[in-house]
Amino acid sequence: MLRAFLRTAARARPRTSRPAQDDDVLLDAPDDRLAPALVAAARGEYAPAAGLLARTRENAEWEHRDRYASRLAAFARARSAWLDDWRAAAPDDPDALLVGARLTVDRHWDSPARTELLRQIAPAVTAAAEAAGRDPVPWRTALDTARGAHSGHLEFERLWAQAVLRAPHHYGCHVAALDYLAAASPGAHRECLDFAETAAQDAPENALVRALPLRAAFTCLTASGGGAADRVHRARLDAAADRAIALSAARPAADPRPAELRNLLAYVLVRLERSQDAAEQLRLTGPYVTSFPWDRDADDPLGRFLQVRADVRAAVAAAPGATGSVRPRSGQGGRGRPGDH
């Protein structure tokens, strides 16, 4: 399966930082493009969201499109009137269909009958992706649906081929493939790292998919038997973190757009007991906290972040000029999700 993934992918191919105090921290803060759309949606207006997603589609801003669609779908889980009105007014709008499909998958994912529900909608999700032209983002939803429905390898490879045909280096689709690989072969840490490293090596400079090894490292460290992965693959896990550190350094400090990369990087660095490096990423993150990955260990991601940040600062203060040693305390375990961005 790994070889098939790699083969298909190969064929397709200014703000300032300041220390954040506890009362300055923002959870899942939107960037300046998404924020107006969310504010309008809270008022029941869909036009700003429609305009935002239309621009990402027209300009082939696939990474932004994926993130914005996911955030809008998450908002619609609690307040969906604006999306209902949008879909009623423009039932064939590809952007409304994208958010609607993501919302349906997210809702089914949390159901005890997840597998059966996702199997029922999988054909419709795939058909919508096929009708979306060059847009790879609906294929990310189709890939997540296939994982939740426990689709076979051949079906997943078919969907994966269509995704990378449209965007060989789309991060979200690669995360979906990585998650499927990890779920289909528990304990396949070497295969997950191989897949992520190959994708990163083939990607253009500064492409987000170059951070995929960091996501693979997170997958290995948080899987059952993650301690063994730390010992066996330590050099590769450190290399994944170092690659992500370089990507983080190329992005503005205290900016919401690279916030998830930096939150994930800080999490992995702490698990690797690299407190000095983790402290630097927490500084660059500024006030922008993302639910993922902190919700992996706790129902209160913000509280979890603050706890880990305090631990990192204490470790660095206790060992000035040297790498500290701190590991997140055991939390409540992970909860399956369609695939956090």
C-alpha positions, 0 to 999 in steps of 0.5 A: 500500500505504501509503495502504491501511494508513493508511486501515484504521488510521484507520477502526479506531481508583518507582525512582531512577536511578544511573550504571551501571557495567559490572558493574551492566549487565543484558541483557534483564532481565525486569520484576517481573511476568515474572521469576517466570514465567521462574524457574518455567519454568526449574523446568519449571512453567508455571502462573505463565506461564499466570497472567501471560498470562491476566491480560494478556488479561483486562485487555486489556494488549496491549502487556505481553501482546505483550512477555511472550509474545515473551520466554516464546517466546524462553525456550522456544527453549532450554528448552521442557519447561514449554511442552510440558507446558502445551500437553499439559494445555490444548491449547486454552488461548489463552495457550499457543497464543499462545506456541507460535505465536510460538515456531514462527515464531521457529524457522522465521525462522532456517531457510534454508528460512524462506519455505517453512516460514512459508508452510506454517504461515501458514494455521494462524497466521491461523486461531489469530488469528481464534479469539482474539477481541478479542486483537490480539497473535496478529495481530502473529504473523500479520503477521510470518509474512506478511512472512517468507512474502513474502505479497502486499500484498492478503493483508497488508492483510487481516491488517492490517485485522483487527489494527487492528480489534481494537486501532487503536494496538497498537505491535507490530502497527504495527511489523510493518506498518512492517517489511513496508512497508520490506521490500516497498519497499526505500529507501521511507524517506519512506513509512515515516516517513509511516506512522509519523508518522500512527500516532503523531499518531492515538494517545492520549497516552503510548501506546507507538505514539507512539514508532513514528517512532523505529522508522521512523528506526531502519529508515531509518538502518540500511537500505542507503543509510541515509546518504542517508536521514540527509541527505534526511530529517534534520529528520524523523529529529530530530523522531522522536528528540525525540518519543521523548525526551518519551516517555522523560521521562514514564517512570521512570528505571532501570526495565526496562519502558521499557528497549527504548525508551531503548536504541533511542533512544540508538542512533538519537541516536548515529547522528544524532551527538547525543551529549549527548542519547544520554548522557542516555538512557543515564543514564535507562536505568541498568543495563537493556540490551536486545539490540535494537537492539545486536544489529543491529551485533554478535553480542554486544549487551552488548559492543556497548552497552558500546562505544557507551556508552564512545564517547558518554561520551568524546565528551561529555567531549571537548566539555563543554557542546556536542553531541559527535560520535560514530557507532557503528563499523561492525559485522557487519551486521544479521540478519533477525528476525520483528520485535523489540519 
